[in-house]
Amino acid sequence: MKRAVTIINAGGGSVDEDAEGKVRAALAEAGIDSDVAVLAATAIEQHVTAALESGVRLVIAAGGDGTVGTIAGILAGTDTALGILPLGTLNHFARDVGIPADLDEAAALLAMGREQKVDVAEVNGKIFINNSAIGLYPMMVLDRDAQQRRLGRSKWLALIVASARTLARFGHQRLRLTVNGRPAPADTPLLFVGNNDYRLELPDAGSRDSLNDGRLCVLVMRSTGRAGFLAATARALFGRTRGNDMVRLDGVTTLRVESRRSVLPVAIDGETKHMKPPLDYRIRPGALKVIAP
C-alpha cells in the first residue's frame, strides 16, 4: 500500500463533519495507507514540516485552493510529492492540473502515483500556486473579509457591498515595473500576476492550459475611470478586449513592482496581505511534484 500523510483543513469552507470519514474511505478503497489529520489552518505548516523530516514522500491536501497552496508552499523544492483531494468550493489549481472533482476518482488517481513537475510562483519569498494582484482586487477582499468578521454577513453579500465600495474609491496606483530587468512604468487600477498563462474569455475565464510553461502571466489594466474599468472587464470576459484595455506582458520570468507607498495590499491566492515594496515576483519552473494525470 502507498504510504502518505493526509491533511484536512478544519476551517475549510466546504469541509463538513463527514469529510474525514469520506476521505478515509476513499483512500482505503484506493489502497493508500495514510495518516489522516484534521487540523486548524495555523497547525498545517508544522504538521507538513514534521512529515517531511520523517521521510514521507507523499502529502495529500484534502481541501480547496487555500489548503493546497499552503501545503504546496512547503513542498516546493523538495522530493516529496503533493496529492490533492479537491474538497473546496472552486478548486482552481486541482482543475488546471487535471484532478477529477469526484473524491473516489481523485483517490484512485493518487494510487497510480504518476508524478508531474509543475511551476509555482512567488512574491518576496511567499509561494503561490494560482495568482496575485495589486490594486482594486485586494482592496475589495479586505473590505469583504472585514464585513464578514464584524457584521457576520454572508460571503456573497459582503462581496457585493465590497465591490460597490471599492469602485466608489476607484483610483490609480503609480507603479514602477521592472520586467526581466527592464523598466516599464505603469499607472493602473489593477495589476495581475499569474502562475502561468490565464485565459480571460468566457466560458473558460480564469483557467490555464498548462502549469509548466515557466512564465508568469502579467496583465496590466490600462482603462481610466470607473466606467472604463467596468467596460474593460466586461469586454475581457467576452473576448472583445481593446488594445488599451489590458496589456499582457509576454515572456516574464521576473517582475519587480515598486511604489511610493510604504505598504501595499497584495492579494495572494485569494487572501490579502500587506507587504512592503519592492515586490519581487519570480517563476520557479518545475519546483513542485504533483500526482496528476
ZADO-1210 file (C-alpha; in nm, 4 decimals, padded with zeros to 6 digits):
<atoms>
<atom x="00.0000" y="00.0000" z="00.0000" code="MET" pos="1"/>
<atom x="00.1151" y="00.3564" z="-00.0709" code="LYS" pos="2"/>
<atom x="00.2195" y="00.5418" z="00.2483" code="ARG" pos="3"/>
<atom x="00.1124" y="00.9020" z="00.2895" code="ALA" pos="4"/>
<atom x="00.0066" y="01.1805" z="00.5216" code="VAL" pos="5"/>
<atom x="-00.3312" y="01.3446" z="00.4536" code="THR" pos="6"/>
<atom x="-00.4336" y="01.6822" z="00.5900" code="ILE" pos="7"/>
<atom x="-00.7878" y="01.8203" z="00.6083" code="ILE" pos="8"/>
<atom x="-00.8254" y="02.1889" z="00.6913" code="ASN" pos="9"/>
<atom x="-01.0814" y="02.2001" z="00.9719" code="ALA" pos="10"/>
<atom x="-01.1726" y="02.5574" z="00.8784" code="GLY" pos="11"/>
<atom x="-01.2222" y="02.4915" z="00.5086" code="GLY" pos="12"/>
<atom x="-01.5435" y="02.6411" z="00.3728" code="GLY" pos="13"/>
<atom x="-01.6638" y="02.3157" z="00.2142" code="SER" pos="14"/>
<atom x="-01.5435" y="02.0729" z="00.4797" code="VAL" pos="15"/>
<atom x="-01.8338" y="01.9196" z="00.6716" code="ASP" pos="16"/>
<atom x="-01.8477" y="01.6805" z="00.9664" code="GLU" pos="17"/>
<atom x="-01.8465" y="01.3811" z="00.7320" code="ASP" pos="18"/>
<atom x="-01.5339" y="01.4908" z="00.5445" code="ALA" pos="19"/>
<atom x="-01.2864" y="01.2868" z="00.7486" code="GLU" pos="20"/>
<atom x="-01.4868" y="00.9653" z="00.7109" code="GLY" pos="21"/>
<atom x="-01.5311" y="01.0168" z="00.3376" code="LYS" pos="22"/>
<atom x="-01.1598" y="01.0841" z="00.2891" code="VAL" pos="23"/>
<atom x="-01.0574" y="00.7786" z="00.4903" code="ARG" pos="24"/>
<atom x="-01.2974" y="00.5575" z="00.2955" code="ALA" pos="25"/>
<atom x="-01.1806" y="00.6880" z="-00.0431" code="ALA" pos="26"/>
<atom x="-00.8134" y="00.6389" z="00.0456" code="LEU" pos="27"/>
<atom x="-00.8724" y="00.2887" z="00.1807" code="ALA" pos="28"/>
<atom x="-01.0661" y="00.1885" z="-00.1325" code="GLU" pos="29"/>
<atom x="-00.7780" y="00.3160" z="-00.3455" code="ALA" pos="30"/>
<atom x="-00.5238" y="00.1197" z="-00.1424" code="GLY" pos="31"/>
<atom x="-00.3495" y="00.4189" z="00.0126" code="ILE" pos="32"/>
<atom x="-00.2245" y="00.3795" z="00.3704" code="ASP" pos="33"/>
<atom x="-00.2359" y="00.7296" z="00.5109" code="SER" pos="34"/>
<atom x="-00.2422" y="00.9067" z="00.8428" code="ASP" pos="35"/>
<atom x="-00.5341" y="01.1497" z="00.8264" code="VAL" pos="36"/>
<atom x="-00.5240" y="01.4668" z="01.0348" code="ALA" pos="37"/>
<atom x="-00.7957" y="01.7301" z="01.0686" code="VAL" pos="38"/>
<atom x="-00.6099" y="02.0499" z="01.1542" code="LEU" pos="39"/>
<atom x="-00.6637" y="02.4180" z="01.2095" code="ALA" pos="40"/>
<atom x="-00.5009" y="02.6288" z="00.9391" code="ALA" pos="41"/>
<atom x="-00.2372" y="02.7503" z="01.1850" code="THR" pos="42"/>
<atom x="-00.1206" y="02.3929" z="01.2534" code="ALA" pos="43"/>
<atom x="-00.0805" y="02.2766" z="00.8937" code="ILE" pos="44"/>
<atom x="00.2706" y="02.4084" z="00.8323" code="GLU" pos="45"/>
<atom x="00.4145" y="02.2422" z="01.1425" code="GLN" pos="46"/>
<atom x="00.2474" y="01.9102" z="01.0584" code="HIS" pos="47"/>
<atom x="00.3734" y="01.9079" z="00.6985" code="VAL" pos="48"/>
<atom x="00.7240" y="02.0048" z="00.8064" code="THR" pos="49"/>
<atom x="00.7276" y="01.7164" z="01.0549" code="ALA" pos="50"/>
<atom x="00.6108" y="01.4788" z="00.7800" code="ALA" pos="51"/>
<atom x="00.8971" y="01.5918" z="00.5562" code="LEU" pos="52"/>
<atom x="01.1500" y="01.5414" z="00.8343" code="GLU" pos="53"/>
<atom x="01.0203" y="01.1872" z="00.8913" code="SER" pos="54"/>
<atom x="01.0787" y="01.0985" z="00.5258" code="GLY" pos="55"/>
<atom x="00.7176" y="01.0897" z="00.3996" code="VAL" pos="56"/>
<atom x="00.7178" y="01.1047" z="00.0177" code="ARG" pos="57"/>
<atom x="00.3515" y="01.1916" z="-00.0374" code="LEU" pos="58"/>
<atom x="00.1476" y="01.4596" z="00.1405" code="VAL" pos="59"/>
<atom x="-00.2192" y="01.4780" z="00.0418" code="ILE" pos="60"/>
<atom x="-00.4089" y="01.8059" z="00.0686" code="ALA" pos="61"/>
<atom x="-00.7798" y="01.7367" z="00.1208" code="ALA" pos="62"/>
<atom x="-00.9386" y="02.0756" z="00.0690" code="GLY" pos="63"/>
<atom x="-00.9572" y="02.3767" z="-00.1590" code="GLY" pos="64"/>
<atom x="-00.7037" y="02.6137" z="-00.3078" code="ASP" pos="65"/>
<atom x="-00.6114" y="02.7624" z="00.0298" code="GLY" pos="66"/>
<atom x="-00.5175" y="02.4268" z="00.1804" code="THR" pos="67"/>
<atom x="-00.3460" y="02.3113" z="-00.1374" code="VAL" pos="68"/>
<atom x="-00.1495" y="02.6359" z="-00.1630" code="GLY" pos="69"/>
<atom x="-00.0306" y="02.6224" z="00.1976" code="THR" pos="70"/>
<atom x="00.0985" y="02.2679" z="00.1600" code="ILE" pos="71"/>
<atom x="00.2430" y="02.3304" z="-00.1881" code="ALA" pos="72"/>
<atom x="00.4423" y="02.6214" z="-00.0478" code="GLY" pos="73"/>
<atom x="00.6147" y="02.3854" z="00.1959" code="ILE" pos="74"/>
<atom x="00.6700" y="02.1004" z="-00.0507" code="LEU" pos="75"/>
<atom x="00.8058" y="02.3144" z="-00.3364" code="ALA" pos="76"/>
<atom x="01.1716" y="02.2397" z="-00.3938" code="GLY" pos="77"/>
<atom x="01.1604" y="01.9052" z="-00.2100" code="THR" pos="78"/>
<atom x="01.1360" y="01.5452" z="-00.3325" code="ASP" pos="79"/>
<atom x="00.8021" y="01.4919" z="-00.1582" code="THR" pos="80"/>
<atom x="00.5020" y="01.4921" z="-00.3914" code="ALA" pos="81"/>
<atom x="00.1719" y="01.6717" z="-00.3423" code="LEU" pos="82"/>
<atom x="-00.1511" y="01.4777" z="-00.3744" code="GLY" pos="83"/>
<atom x="-00.4867" y="01.6528" z="-00.3984" code="ILE" pos="84"/>
<atom x="-00.8355" y="01.5505" z="-00.2910" code="LEU" pos="85"/>
<atom x="-01.0461" y="01.8506" z="-00.4019" code="PRO" pos="86"/>
<atom x="-01.2890" y="01.9390" z="-00.1231" code="LEU" pos="87"/>
<atom x="-01.3004" y="02.3141" z="-00.1825" code="GLY" pos="88"/>
<atom x="-01.5597" y="02.5334" z="-00.3494" code="THR" pos="89"/>
<atom x="-01.3669" y="02.6223" z="-00.6646" code="LEU" pos="90"/>
<atom x="-01.0530" y="02.4044" z="-00.6717" code="ASN" pos="91"/>
<atom x="-00.8829" y="02.6109" z="-00.9437" code="HIS" pos="92"/>
<atom x="-00.5395" y="02.4526" z="-00.9099" code="PHE" pos="93"/>
<atom x="-00.6739" y="02.0961" z="-00.8959" code="ALA" pos="94"/>
<atom x="-00.8863" y="02.1610" z="-01.2050" code="ARG" pos="95"/>
<atom x="-00.5974" y="02.3078" z="-01.4031" code="ASP" pos="96"/>
<atom x="-00.3676" y="02.0182" z="-01.3098" code="VAL" pos="97"/>
<atom x="-00.6362" y="01.7726" z="-01.4199" code="GLY" pos="98"/>
<atom x="-00.7508" y="01.6264" z="-01.0864" code="ILE" pos="99"/>
<atom x="-01.1013" y="01.4726" z="-01.1024" code="PRO" pos="100"/>
<atom x="-01.3635" y="01.6540" z="-00.8963" code="ALA" pos="101"/>
<atom x="-01.5039" y="01.3223" z="-00.7683" code="ASP" pos="102"/>
<atom x="-01.3410" y="01.2170" z="-00.4399" code="LEU" pos="103"/>
<atom x="-01.3125" y="00.8453" z="-00.5233" code="ASP" pos="104"/>
<atom x="-01.1719" y="00.9168" z="-00.8698" code="GLU" pos="105"/>
<atom x="-00.9177" y="01.1584" z="-00.7242" code="ALA" pos="106"/>
<atom x="-00.8082" y="00.8956" z="-00.4700" code="ALA" pos="107"/>
<atom x="-00.7738" y="00.6341" z="-00.7449" code="ALA" pos="108"/>
<atom x="-00.5517" y="00.8757" z="-00.9357" code="LEU" pos="109"/>
<atom x="-00.3311" y="00.9174" z="-00.6278" code="LEU" pos="110"/>
<atom x="-00.2890" y="00.5415" z="-00.6081" code="ALA" pos="111"/>
<atom x="-00.1415" y="00.5377" z="-00.9590" code="MET" pos="112"/>
<atom x="00.1405" y="00.7580" z="-00.8330" code="GLY" pos="113"/>
<atom x="00.2092" y="00.9377" z="-01.1597" code="ARG" pos="114"/>
<atom x="00.4133" y="01.2466" z="-01.0833" code="GLU" pos="115"/>
<atom x="00.4477" y="01.5574" z="-01.2928" code="GLN" pos="116"/>
<atom x="00.6537" y="01.8634" z="-01.2161" code="LYS" pos="117"/>
<atom x="00.4672" y="02.1934" z="-01.2243" code="VAL" pos="118"/>
<atom x="00.5670" y="02.5536" z="-01.1756" code="ASP" pos="119"/>
<atom x="00.4994" y="02.7690" z="-00.8733" code="VAL" pos="120"/>
<atom x="00.5342" y="03.1455" z="-00.8464" code="ALA" pos="121"/>
<atom x="00.6449" y="03.3553" z="-00.5527" code="GLU" pos="122"/>
<atom x="00.6471" y="03.7143" z="-00.4345" code="VAL" pos="123"/>
<atom x="00.9067" y="03.8196" z="-00.1777" code="ASN" pos="124"/>
<atom x="00.9567" y="03.4536" z="-00.0909" code="GLY" pos="125"/>
<atom x="00.5842" y="03.3789" z="-00.0477" code="LYS" pos="126"/>
<atom x="00.4842" y="03.0962" z="-00.2827" code="ILE" pos="127"/>
<atom x="00.1532" y="03.0993" z="-00.4676" code="PHE" pos="128"/>
<atom x="00.0010" y="02.8401" z="-00.6972" code="ILE" pos="129"/>
<atom x="-00.2653" y="03.0483" z="-00.8720" code="ASN" pos="130"/>
<atom x="-00.2301" y="03.4256" z="-00.8840" code="ASN" pos="131"/>
<atom x="-00.1547" y="03.7532" z="-00.7139" code="SER" pos="132"/>
<atom x="-00.2971" y="04.1025" z="-00.7667" code="ALA" pos="133"/>
<atom x="-00.2313" y="04.4623" z="-00.6686" code="ILE" pos="134"/>
<atom x="-00.4922" y="04.7378" z="-00.6827" code="GLY" pos="135"/>
<atom x="-00.8703" y="04.7164" z="-00.6704" code="LEU" pos="136"/>
<atom x="-00.8975" y="04.3409" z="-00.6105" code="TYR" pos="137"/>
<atom x="-00.7061" y="04.3188" z="-00.2793" code="PRO" pos="138"/>
<atom x="-00.8894" y="04.6297" z="-00.1566" code="MET" pos="139"/>
<atom x="-01.2188" y="04.4528" z="-00.2274" code="MET" pos="140"/>
<atom x="-01.1053" y="04.1359" z="-00.0471" code="VAL" pos="141"/>
<atom x="-01.0048" y="04.3329" z="00.2620" code="LEU" pos="142"/>
<atom x="-01.3459" y="04.5043" z="00.2720" code="ASP" pos="143"/>
<atom x="-01.5299" y="04.1737" z="00.2199" code="ARG" pos="144"/>
<atom x="-01.3397" y="03.9970" z="00.4986" code="ASP" pos="145"/>
<atom x="-01.3919" y="04.2878" z="00.7391" code="ALA" pos="146"/>
<atom x="-01.7685" y="04.2762" z="00.6815" code="GLN" pos="147"/>
<atom x="-01.7770" y="03.9033" z="00.7480" code="GLN" pos="148"/>
<atom x="-01.5822" y="03.9418" z="01.0735" code="ARG" pos="149"/>
<atom x="-01.7561" y="04.2492" z="01.2112" code="ARG" pos="150"/>
<atom x="-02.1096" y="04.2216" z="01.0732" code="LEU" pos="151"/>
<atom x="-02.1456" y="03.8476" z="01.0186" code="GLY" pos="152"/>
<atom x="-02.2521" y="03.8955" z="00.6590" code="ARG" pos="153"/>
<atom x="-02.2510" y="03.6060" z="00.4152" code="SER" pos="154"/>
<atom x="-01.9557" y="03.5872" z="00.1764" code="LYS" pos="155"/>
<atom x="-02.1670" y="03.6793" z="-00.1269" code="TRP" pos="156"/>
<atom x="-02.3448" y="03.9751" z="00.0326" code="LEU" pos="157"/>
<atom x="-02.0150" y="04.1048" z="00.1674" code="ALA" pos="158"/>
<atom x="-01.8605" y="04.0640" z="-00.1785" code="LEU" pos="159"/>
<atom x="-02.1346" y="04.2687" z="-00.3473" code="ILE" pos="160"/>
<atom x="-02.1086" y="04.5503" z="-00.0936" code="VAL" pos="161"/>
<atom x="-01.7279" y="04.5461" z="-00.1056" code="ALA" pos="162"/>
<atom x="-01.7239" y="04.5593" z="-00.4847" code="SER" pos="163"/>
<atom x="-01.9518" y="04.8645" z="-00.4891" code="ALA" pos="164"/>
<atom x="-01.7487" y="05.0455" z="-00.2238" code="ARG" pos="165"/>
<atom x="-01.4186" y="04.9636" z="-00.3926" code="THR" pos="166"/>
<atom x="-01.5402" y="05.1070" z="-00.7210" code="LEU" pos="167"/>
<atom x="-01.6580" y="05.4191" z="-00.5349" code="ALA" pos="168"/>
<atom x="-01.2986" y="05.4627" z="-00.4127" code="ARG" pos="169"/>
<atom x="-01.1624" y="05.3986" z="-00.7610" code="PHE" pos="170"/>
<atom x="-00.8108" y="05.5321" z="-00.8070" code="GLY" pos="171"/>
<atom x="-00.4919" y="05.4503" z="-00.9851" code="HIS" pos="172"/>
<atom x="-00.1630" y="05.3453" z="-00.8371" code="GLN" pos="173"/>
<atom x="00.1568" y="05.4693" z="-00.9937" code="ARG" pos="174"/>
<atom x="00.3752" y="05.1602" z="-01.0040" code="LEU" pos="175"/>
<atom x="00.7247" y="05.1154" z="-01.1396" code="ARG" pos="176"/>
<atom x="00.7659" y="04.7759" z="-01.3013" code="LEU" pos="177"/>
<atom x="01.0914" y="04.6072" z="-01.3891" code="THR" pos="178"/>
<atom x="01.0256" y="04.3162" z="-01.6248" code="VAL" pos="179"/>
<atom x="01.3123" y="04.0715" z="-01.6748" code="ASN" pos="180"/>
<atom x="01.5467" y="04.3505" z="-01.5697" code="GLY" pos="181"/>
<atom x="01.3954" y="04.6209" z="-01.7956" code="ARG" pos="182"/>
<atom x="01.1896" y="04.9166" z="-01.6590" code="PRO" pos="183"/>
<atom x="00.8209" y="04.9551" z="-01.7544" code="ALA" pos="184"/>
<atom x="00.6249" y="05.2272" z="-01.5648" code="PRO" pos="185"/>
<atom x="00.2530" y="05.1643" z="-01.5114" code="ALA" pos="186"/>
<atom x="-00.0424" y="05.3729" z="-01.3940" code="ASP" pos="187"/>
<atom x="-00.3101" y="05.1132" z="-01.3323" code="THR" pos="188"/>
<atom x="-00.6109" y="05.0233" z="-01.1154" code="PRO" pos="189"/>
<atom x="-00.5198" y="04.6544" z="-01.1362" code="LEU" pos="190"/>
<atom x="-00.2001" y="04.4536" z="-01.1834" code="LEU" pos="191"/>
<atom x="-00.2473" y="04.0775" z="-01.2141" code="PHE" pos="192"/>
<atom x="00.0344" y="03.8212" z="-01.1863" code="VAL" pos="193"/>
<atom x="-00.0463" y="03.4568" z="-01.2578" code="GLY" pos="194"/>
<atom x="00.1432" y="03.1312" z="-01.2209" code="ASN" pos="195"/>
<atom x="00.1457" y="03.0512" z="-01.5965" code="ASN" pos="196"/>
<atom x="-00.0875" y="03.1913" z="-01.8600" code="ASP" pos="197"/>
<atom x="-00.4545" y="03.2556" z="-01.7785" code="TYR" pos="198"/>
<atom x="-00.7496" y="03.2659" z="-02.0132" code="ARG" pos="199"/>
<atom x="-00.9653" y="03.5771" z="-01.9895" code="LEU" pos="200"/>
<atom x="-01.2620" y="03.4903" z="-02.2113" code="GLU" pos="201"/>
<atom x="-01.5822" y="03.3149" z="-02.1066" code="LEU" pos="202"/>
<atom x="-01.6675" y="03.0317" z="-02.0618" code="PRO" pos="203"/>
<atom x="-01.3097" y="02.9408" z="-01.9640" code="ASP" pos="204"/>
<atom x="-01.2116" y="03.2664" z="-01.7887" code="ALA" pos="205"/>
<atom x="-00.9693" y="03.2021" z="-01.5054" code="GLY" pos="206"/>
<atom x="-00.8404" y="02.8667" z="-01.6314" code="SER" pos="207"/>
<atom x="-00.4962" y="02.7617" z="-01.7551" code="ARG" pos="208"/>
<atom x="-00.3913" y="02.5185" z="-02.0263" code="ASP" pos="209"/>
<atom x="-00.0531" y="02.4498" z="-01.8694" code="SER" pos="210"/>
<atom x="00.1319" y="02.4780" z="-01.5411" code="LEU" pos="211"/>
<atom x="00.4795" y="02.4098" z="-01.6735" code="ASN" pos="212"/>
<atom x="00.5498" y="02.6833" z="-01.9276" code="ASP" pos="213"/>
<atom x="00.7959" y="02.8560" z="-01.6961" code="GLY" pos="214"/>
<atom x="00.6382" y="03.2009" z="-01.7361" code="ARG" pos="215"/>
<atom x="00.4422" y="03.4486" z="-01.5282" code="LEU" pos="216"/>
<atom x="00.1148" y="03.5822" z="-01.6674" code="CYS" pos="217"/>
<atom x="00.1349" y="03.9602" z="-01.6164" code="VAL" pos="218"/>
<atom x="-00.1697" y="04.1705" z="-01.7043" code="LEU" pos="219"/>
<atom x="-00.1837" y="04.5472" z="-01.6617" code="VAL" pos="220"/>
<atom x="-00.5259" y="04.7169" z="-01.6709" code="MET" pos="221"/>
<atom x="-00.4975" y="05.0434" z="-01.8623" code="ARG" pos="222"/>
<atom x="-00.8522" y="05.1840" z="-01.8510" code="SER" pos="223"/>
<atom x="-00.9068" y="05.5106" z="-01.6657" code="THR" pos="224"/>
<atom x="-01.2172" y="05.5822" z="-01.4601" code="GLY" pos="225"/>
<atom x="-01.4878" y="05.3586" z="-01.3149" code="ARG" pos="226"/>
<atom x="-01.6926" y="05.3301" z="-01.6331" code="ALA" pos="227"/>
<atom x="-01.3852" y="05.2433" z="-01.8374" code="GLY" pos="228"/>
<atom x="-01.2770" y="04.9816" z="-01.5839" code="PHE" pos="229"/>
<atom x="-01.6183" y="04.8119" z="-01.5802" code="LEU" pos="230"/>
<atom x="-01.6423" y="04.8195" z="-01.9603" code="ALA" pos="231"/>
<atom x="-01.2910" y="04.6779" z="-01.9985" code="ALA" pos="232"/>
<atom x="-01.3688" y="04.3975" z="-01.7535" code="THR" pos="233"/>
<atom x="-01.6854" y="04.3064" z="-01.9449" code="ALA" pos="234"/>
<atom x="-01.5030" y="04.3117" z="-02.2782" code="ARG" pos="235"/>
<atom x="-01.2289" y="04.0865" z="-02.1390" code="ALA" pos="236"/>
<atom x="-01.4828" y="03.8277" z="-02.0239" code="LEU" pos="237"/>
<atom x="-01.6440" y="03.8176" z="-02.3669" code="PHE" pos="238"/>
<atom x="-01.3183" y="03.8123" z="-02.5603" code="GLY" pos="239"/>
<atom x="-01.3618" y="04.1617" z="-02.7046" code="ARG" pos="240"/>
<atom x="-01.0682" y="04.3409" z="-02.5461" code="THR" pos="241"/>
<atom x="-00.9320" y="04.6594" z="-02.6971" code="ARG" pos="242"/>
<atom x="-00.5671" y="04.7496" z="-02.7202" code="GLY" pos="243"/>
<atom x="-00.5898" y="05.0000" z="-02.4354" code="ASN" pos="244"/>
<atom x="-00.7956" y="04.7780" z="-02.2013" code="ASP" pos="245"/>
<atom x="-00.5450" y="04.5281" z="-02.0735" code="MET" pos="246"/>
<atom x="-00.1815" y="04.4884" z="-02.1662" code="VAL" pos="247"/>
<atom x="-00.0381" y="04.1379" z="-02.1449" code="ARG" pos="248"/>
<atom x="00.3354" y="04.1300" z="-02.0853" code="LEU" pos="249"/>
<atom x="00.4886" y="03.8270" z="-02.2561" code="ASP" pos="250"/>
<atom x="00.7800" y="03.6065" z="-02.1568" code="GLY" pos="251"/>
<atom x="00.8006" y="03.7294" z="-01.7978" code="VAL" pos="252"/>
<atom x="01.0142" y="03.5265" z="-01.5571" code="THR" pos="253"/>
<atom x="01.0926" y="03.8020" z="-01.3056" code="THR" pos="254"/>
<atom x="00.8938" y="04.1115" z="-01.2125" code="LEU" pos="255"/>
<atom x="00.9762" y="04.3859" z="-00.9636" code="ARG" pos="256"/>
<atom x="00.6970" y="04.6203" z="-00.8511" code="VAL" pos="257"/>
<atom x="00.7935" y="04.9461" z="-00.6812" code="GLU" pos="258"/>
<atom x="00.5655" y="05.2121" z="-00.5362" code="SER" pos="259"/>
<atom x="00.5828" y="05.5387" z="-00.3454" code="ARG" pos="260"/>
<atom x="00.3584" y="05.3816" z="-00.0834" code="ARG" pos="261"/>
<atom x="00.5280" y="05.2260" z="00.2192" code="SER" pos="262"/>
<atom x="00.2866" y="04.9302" z="00.2235" code="VAL" pos="263"/>
<atom x="00.0723" y="04.7736" z="-00.0495" code="LEU" pos="264"/>
<atom x="-00.2263" y="04.5401" z="-00.0094" code="PRO" pos="265"/>
<atom x="-00.1429" y="04.2356" z="-00.2182" code="VAL" pos="266"/>
<atom x="-00.3835" y="03.9523" z="-00.2988" code="ALA" pos="267"/>
<atom x="-00.2111" y="03.6133" z="-00.2972" code="ILE" pos="268"/>
<atom x="-00.4268" y="03.3158" z="-00.3938" code="ASP" pos="269"/>
<atom x="-00.7401" y="03.4952" z="-00.2721" code="GLY" pos="270"/>
<atom x="-00.6007" y="03.6184" z="00.0600" code="GLU" pos="271"/>
<atom x="-00.4798" y="03.9741" z="00.1122" code="THR" pos="272"/>
<atom x="-00.1512" y="04.0548" z="00.2819" code="LYS" pos="273"/>
<atom x="00.0135" y="04.3908" z="00.3459" code="HIS" pos="274"/>
<atom x="00.3628" y="04.3880" z="00.2002" code="MET" pos="275"/>
<atom x="00.6409" y="04.6430" z="00.1803" code="LYS" pos="276"/>
<atom x="00.7591" y="04.7247" z="-00.1707" code="PRO" pos="277"/>
<atom x="00.9554" y="04.6467" z="-00.3709" code="PRO" pos="278"/>
<atom x="00.7638" y="04.3300" z="-00.4537" code="LEU" pos="279"/>
<atom x="00.9805" y="04.0771" z="-00.6315" code="ASP" pos="280"/>
<atom x="00.7889" y="03.8160" z="-00.8308" code="TYR" pos="281"/>
<atom x="00.9500" y="03.5173" z="-00.9990" code="ARG" pos="282"/>
<atom x="00.8529" y="03.1861" z="-01.1532" code="ILE" pos="283"/>
<atom x="01.0055" y="02.8623" z="-01.0228" code="ARG" pos="284"/>
<atom x="00.9856" y="02.6137" z="-01.3108" code="PRO" pos="285"/>
<atom x="00.9081" y="02.2545" z="-01.2152" code="GLY" pos="286"/>
<atom x="00.9586" y="02.3222" z="-00.8433" code="ALA" pos="287"/>
<atom x="00.6561" y="02.1190" z="-00.7278" code="LEU" pos="288"/>
<atom x="00.5897" y="01.7486" z="-00.7748" code="LYS" pos="289"/>
<atom x="00.2171" y="01.6716" z="-00.8093" code="VAL" pos="290"/>
<atom x="00.0336" y="01.3412" z="-00.8505" code="ILE" pos="291"/>
<atom x="-00.1692" y="01.4105" z="-01.1643" code="ALA" pos="292"/>
<atom x="-00.2782" y="01.2557" z="-01.4949" code="PRO" pos="293"/>
</atoms>
